[in-house]
Amino acid sequence: MNTRKILFGIMTFSVLIFASCTNDTADAELYEVGIDKSKITKGPDSIDKSKITKGTDAIDKSKITKSNNQN
C-alpha cells in the first residue's frame, strides 16, 4: 500500500515536471509580441493631467493641525 503511494507520487511529480518543461512555440509567440505604445490614443473622455490646477477650495495640508478633542 505504501509503495503504491510512493510510486503514484513519483509518477505524478514526473508528469508535472515534464509538462512544465516542454517548449511550446505556438503559444510563446503570443506572449513575446509587444505593444507599440505610440499607436495607443486617448479617447474623447480622457483627462489631460497637465491642465489640472489647485482651485481656491484646495486644502493646504501644511496648515492642518492635530487636535486632542475626541467626540
C-alpha positions in Angstrom: 0.0 0.0 0.0 2.8 2.4 0.9 4.8 1.6 -2.2 1.7 2.4 -4.4 1.5 5.9 -2.8 5.2 6.5 -3.3 5.0 5.2 -6.9 2.0 7.3 -7.6 3.8 10.4 -6.1 6.9 9.8 -8.3 4.8 9.4 -11.4 2.7 12.5 -10.7 5.8 14.5 -10.0 7.5 13.4 -13.2 4.4 14.1 -15.3 4.1 17.6 -13.9 7.8 18.3 -14.4 7.7 17.0 -18.0 4.6 19.1 -18.8 6.1 22.3 -17.3 9.4 21.9 -19.2 8.1 21.4 -22.7 8.8 24.1 -25.2 5.5 25.1 -26.8 6.5 27.5 -29.6 3.0 28.2 -30.8 1.8 29.9 -27.6 5.2 31.5 -26.9 4.9 33.9 -29.8 1.7 35.4 -28.4 3.4 36.5 -25.2 6.6 37.7 -26.9 4.9 40.2 -29.2 5.0 43.6 -27.6 2.6 46.5 -28.0 3.6 49.6 -29.9 2.7 52.3 -27.3 3.0 55.1 -29.9 -0.2 53.8 -31.6 -2.3 54.0 -28.4 -4.5 57.0 -28.5 -6.5 58.7 -25.7 -10.3 58.6 -26.1 -12.6 61.7 -26.1 -13.3 61.2 -22.4 -9.6 61.2 -21.3 -8.3 63.9 -18.9 -5.2 65.9 -19.6 -3.5 65.8 -16.2 -1.2 68.7 -17.1 -4.3 71.1 -17.1 -5.4 70.2 -13.5 -4.7 73.0 -11.2 -5.4 73.7 -7.5 -8.6 75.6 -7.1 -9.4 78.1 -4.4 -11.1 75.4 -2.4 -7.9 73.3 -2.2 -6.7 72.3 1.3 -3.2 73.3 2.3 -2.1 70.2 4.1 0.7 72.1 5.9 -1.9 74.1 7.9 -3.7 71.0 9.2 -3.2 70.5 12.9 -3.9 67.5 15.1 -6.3 68.2 17.9 -6.8 66.2 21.1 -10.6 66.6 21.0 -12.4 63.3 20.6 -16.2 63.5 20.2 
